[in-house]
Amino acid sequence: MTASATPPPSASAPSGAPLGPSLATQLRHTAQCVRAVEQGQSLSDVLPQVATELRPGVQALTFHVLRHLGTARVLVEQLVQRKPDAAVHALLCSALSLMLEDTEAGSSSGLHYAAHTVVNQAVDAARHDRSTARQAAFVNACLRRFLRERPVLLQAALRQPVARWNHPSWWIERLQRDHPEHWQAILQANNQPGPMTLRVNRRRVDRAAYQEALLAIGVASTPVGADGLVLDAPQPVTRLPGFAHGHCSVQDAAAQMAASLLLDGRRWTTADRVLDACAAPGGKTAHLLEHADIHLLALDVDARRCERIDDTLNRLGLKAEVRCADAGRPDTWWDGQPFDAILLDAPCTASGIVRRHPDVRWLRRASDVDQLVRVQRGLLEALWPLLKPGGRLVYATCSVFRAEGDEQVQAFLERHTNAVHRPSPGHLLPASASLQGQFNDNPLGGYDGFFYSCLDKATP
């Protein structure tokens, strides 16, 4: 997904201005993206298939729809006697989402259209798509009924938790159990766009100097962590000074904590062996190399994702040994030499990064949690023997679910008496709802949801 700002599309252009894609055209493509997500496809795979000139506007619209999809789905149920086919359903959800006030659904997108404009453009979108053309009059009737009965329909819809919070019921219930004091704040944060945060490459430029360079082009920022800058407003990466030459990367402040948690506390040399076990797309890999001169092995099970690691390192002027391999099967790749440190950023539900990937909540199923917990446990068991006595393993997930965080670690500690749990951030919640003490260094509340645990291997 692009890191740049995505301006909202217009229904029409001002007099004399170049005509861009109409709202109808972008609604048609948005509905196709929403339909793909509802059929189980990741938005990260779907959006690149949208024409380049349409993609920014379609992304902005699709993100908005996915942040309001729970409300829109319930409204469609109220407006129709039986569920329409997938294409019509996706278009209705897309149009209804644009007619909701952000405050009603707990989100803010900056997209504001007159309701009648949305109706007209949605009907036009239906007419120009073969999968919905015969249902254009039906789309028109549903949307106009919503305009007539809006207060009553919304009041009824918002009684249902999935419409009130725009998350699946099982997700809401799990958060209520896991974070009884913060579950509402987490859900609200998930419906807000995350801030754009940069990681300054300390090998190329000083952070203070880079902040001045940003200010020189009118971009204000606030320092966060050791290397981060939170921008006051998102920017296209092409506008960032020196981006193509590796002066900075786009990375959330929570993800930037991994390098210091793994490496701080000792002096490192190229003789030290460090493993980044699930490395793609390479942001944490690069940050480790920006911090220290080490021998780093970066693994990922997907060959295409390994190419992304290489691309990331090449742009930043860094080198690592990148290998396509399953970290959970050391017999297929390990040379028998133990590692001084291991970063395990394990596969997870991604429940902590919903504000940047609003499709995640609709793609996940309750059963995925237990399945991923088993994968994480297997990786921990496979990698722990590869760590030297006195070494450190940092276990991380971008999840707010306790089964993937502190419950996983507590079970690991019970199985391994030679594991020593060190001070760790634990569960970081979106917008810093739970940050405390030495880890609470972000004044903007800009963290994604994350979990970190530092596990040291005791010496005999």
Buried (B, 14 or more C-beta within 10 A) or exposed (E): EBBBBBEBBBBEEEEEEEEBBBBBBBBBBBBBBBBBBBEEBEBEEBBEEBEEEBBBBBBBBBBBBBBBBBBBBBBBBBBBEEEBEBBBBBBBBBBBBBBBEBEBBBBEBEBEBEBEBBBBBBBBBBBBBEBBEEBBEBBBBBBBBBEEEBEEBBEBBBEBBBBBBBBBEBBBBBBEEBBEEBBBBBBBBBBBBBBBBBBBBBBBBEBEEBBEBBEEEEBEBBBBBBBBBBBEEBBEBEEBBBBEEBBBBBBBBBBBBBBBBBBEEEEBEEEBBBBBBBBBBBBBBBBBBBBBEBBBBBBBBEEEBBBBBEEBBEBBBBEBEBBBBBBBEBEEEBEEEBBBBBBBBBBBBBBBBBBBBBBBBBBBEEEBBEEBBEBBBBBBEBBBEBBBEEBBBBBBBBBBBBBBBBEBBEBBBEEBEEBBEEEBBBBBBBBBBBBEEEBBBBEBBBBBBBBBBBBBBEEE
